[in-house]
């Protein structure tokens, strides 16, 4: 289940981050953030501590996008 969540949200987030219009690009961070719990759970469950730690950095990057695209505007 977590792999489906990672794949679904990750592909959509990356696809949207490369969209031509800014109104579509701003949704990339939303899907990126939705996918983070899947990353945390899967990496914790598999005891992949490097990926678990890296997930915090990705979450911070997606939160930055959320702030810049949804809060700051």
PyMOL commands that set and color helices and strands:
alter all, ss='L'
color gray80, all
select helices_A, chain A and resi 2-17+22-25+28-45+49-71
alter helices_A, ss='H'
color red, helices_A
deselect
rebuild
show_as cartoon
